[in-house]
Amino acid sequence: MSQTSHRTLLIESMTRLRTHVPFDAMAQADLQPLQTALDDIPALALSEVDAARLLHGQPVHLNGRPMGVTSGDVVLAMRDDVPVALAHFTGTSLEPRRVFNL
């Protein structure tokens, strides 16, 4: 992060402190859904069983290749519009890399 960015963040933080806004309100205003940060990663909808496997660190074997995903890609595994994990697609399966506890 550049020195200008650090300075800007410091000024914004000091301004918020002067307005006496409770921390929870500040945090709520600044928080974005996890999907916002991951919107450039292809998403893949999973069944409840497959999502549970990924949540437990187990690979999920797939029949066929999901559209738009090639072997070696990282995908965002989703269950009912809730992020489950970032997973590596091997060509035949998904292997969890980062599992979310949301």
ChimeraX attribute file (.defattr): number of C-alpha atoms within 10 A of each C-alpha:
attribute: neighborCount
match mode: 1-to-1
recipient: residues
	/A:1	5
	/A:2	7
	/A:3	8
	/A:4	9
	/A:5	10
	/A:6	11
	/A:7	11
	/A:8	12
	/A:9	12
	/A:10	12
	/A:11	12
	/A:12	11
	/A:13	12
	/A:14	11
	/A:15	12
	/A:16	14
	/A:17	13
	/A:18	8
	/A:19	8
	/A:20	9
	/A:21	11
	/A:22	10
	/A:23	11
	/A:24	9
	/A:25	9
	/A:26	14
	/A:27	10
	/A:28	9
	/A:29	9
	/A:30	8
	/A:31	8
	/A:32	10
	/A:33	8
	/A:34	12
	/A:35	14
	/A:36	8
	/A:37	9
	/A:38	14
	/A:39	10
	/A:40	10
	/A:41	14
	/A:42	16
	/A:43	20
	/A:44	16
	/A:45	17
	/A:46	17
	/A:47	11
	/A:48	11
	/A:49	11
	/A:50	19
	/A:51	22
	/A:52	15
	/A:53	15
	/A:54	24
	/A:55	17
	/A:56	10
	/A:57	15
	/A:58	14
	/A:59	19
	/A:60	20
	/A:61	14
	/A:62	14
	/A:63	9
	/A:64	9
	/A:65	14
	/A:66	15
	/A:67	8
	/A:68	8
	/A:69	15
	/A:70	13
	/A:71	13
	/A:72	12
	/A:73	15
	/A:74	20
	/A:75	23
	/A:76	23
	/A:77	26
	/A:78	19
	/A:79	17
	/A:80	11
	/A:81	12
	/A:82	14
	/A:83	22
	/A:84	23
	/A:85	23
	/A:86	23
	/A:87	23
	/A:88	20
	/A:89	23
	/A:90	16
	/A:91	17
	/A:92	14
	/A:93	17
	/A:94	25
	/A:95	21
	/A:96	24
	/A:97	14
	/A:98	15
	/A:99	17
	/A:100	13
	/A:101	8
	/A:102	7
